[in-house]
Amino acid sequence: MGEPVPERYTLIVEIAQGGMGKVLLVRDAHLGRNVVMKVLREDRRDPDNLRRFLNEAHVTARLEHPNIVPVYDQAVREDGTPYFTMKMVRGVDLGEIVGARRRGEVAYSLIRILQIFQSLCDAMGYAHHQGILHRDLKPENIMHGDYGEVFVMDWGLAKELGKAEEPAHPQAIHATLLPPSPRMAQQTQAGVIVGTPAYMPPEQATGDHAAMSARSDVYSLGAILYEILTRQPPYQGPDPQDVLNQIKAGPCATPRAVDPGIPPSLEAICLKAMAREKGKRYASA
């Protein structure tokens, strides 16, 4: 039996299923177009996940920027399941683009990838000006459309600057996602430490949410730039805890230590963005 959707929408296919929600491709009968619908998974409907899910919809809807995927609608289905709809984006994510470059494929030049990265920085500069942190920036959350569009996706861990972190539901505090994947250390973790270990700033890796600021997202931007330049994440390990321990222990290898051919100026930008002390990072994206 297919996934139930509101009468306005007709299910076409389930696109993906994540740690918290399902992503469906649906037809909007009112406007005659295909859109993406995100619904909260049945087994994730505890108070903490519901709060995060609704926060993602509301925060993303507030961020009206060419490089942030727009939200169209948010409501509740007849069975009580919350959902929201978004623009359907066709293309590839930055993780796929960097992976192709790692394999020696030349569909995207370094200059073109850096232009995508610049659009990412523009979007995050706008979000920070609006008082919103992303907290889960990674290549897989950056989409490059078929016609050159760039979108920052997945604002499920977004947080308003100056707003206290709401306590997690007791069941969520002890939950840790360990998906069976070779990139498991780069998957979003659930629990007290939230985000994606390979791209986390030290303050996020220690669970110090109060210390996080726009400069925390700037660190994650630097970590993405690091992977663009070196073709590998700044930290790698067999499991998320190993990666978190590496982040806490000290700085990673410099980009030019991995690849001496990287221009010194790009390495300097990367290292300043990834400074372990927040005050030494760029003040804005």
Summary of the structure (lengths in Angstrom):
residues: 285
radius of gyration: 18.8
end to end distance: 45.6
largest distance: 58.4
contacts: 873
relative contact order: 0.11
helix: 39%
strand: 19%
